[in-house]
Amino acid sequence: MKLRHYLLVALPILAALFSGGSLLLLQDRLPPRTISMVAEAAPIGGPFSLVDHTGRKVADKDFLGAYALVFFGYTHCPDVCPTTLQEVAVVMNELGERSSQVRPLFISIDPERDTPEVLADYVSFFHPRIVGLTGTAEQVAGATEAFRVTYAKAEIDEDFYLMDHSSALYLMGPDGRYLTAFSHTTPPEEMAARIRGYIDG
């Protein structure tokens, strides 16, 4: 089962690589400089309308005034998503008092299973400032389009599926504009130092 799982996750990525697929599908494997160049060519960020983990309707403008650290994933993710959110928690702790100026946003790409209630339980395991966001399939598609995020369902069997998705973290400024991106492999201490640079800058 474990081998089958890894094959199902790996094969779509390899297919995209060798067929000239979307560069953003591989953004978590690119160095930060290359991710930034991609962002300059295709602007990242924009209007979205979602529901937070308390059930409240929210839009992009509700998060203006603070730096937003945006990550797309899903609660059934077996590896990258929980690891990345643990690192986001480390980033927030590393920032100390400056963390009050940063709002981590975890946007689900699996609205079929990730209800506000499910997200509320999930994000509570990581850090109290993380906001879980979901919505209808159309609302999620709008958010992923704004951030140039790719995702696709990978069927395991008729009762269960995983989601293939790009896994960069985006840092947005208090005005909602894109500042930089981090690979999910970027050490949290490095992320915190770079975010601190923007806050103090």
Stockholm file with secondary structure:
# STOCKHOLM 1.0

chainA/1-201         MKLRHYLLVALPILAALFSGGSLLLLQDRLPPRTISMVAEAAPIGGPFSLVDHTGRKVADKDFLGAYALVFFGYTHCPDVCPTTLQEVAVVMNELGERSSQVRPLFISIDPERDTPEVLADYVSFFHPRIVGLTGTAEQVAGATEAFRVTYAKAEIDEDFYLMDHSSALYLMGPDGRYLTAFSHTTPPEEMAARIRGYIDG
#=GR chainA/1-201 SS CHHHHHHHHHHHHHHHHHTTCCGGGGGGGSCHHHHHHHHHHSCCCCCCEEEETTSCEEEGGGGTTSEEEEEEECTTCSSHHHHHHHHHHHHHHHHGGGGGGEEEEEEESCTTTCCHHHHHHHHTTTCTTCEEEECCHHHHHHHHHHTTCCEEEEEEETTEEEEEECCCEEEECTTSCEEEEECTTSCHHHHHHHHHHHHHC
#=GC SS_cons         CHHHHHHHHHHHHHHHHHTTCCGGGGGGGSCHHHHHHHHHHSCCCCCCEEEETTSCEEEGGGGTTSEEEEEEECTTCSSHHHHHHHHHHHHHHHHGGGGGGEEEEEEESCTTTCCHHHHHHHHTTTCTTCEEEECCHHHHHHHHHHTTCCEEEEEEETTEEEEEECCCEEEECTTSCEEEEECTTSCHHHHHHHHHHHHHC
//
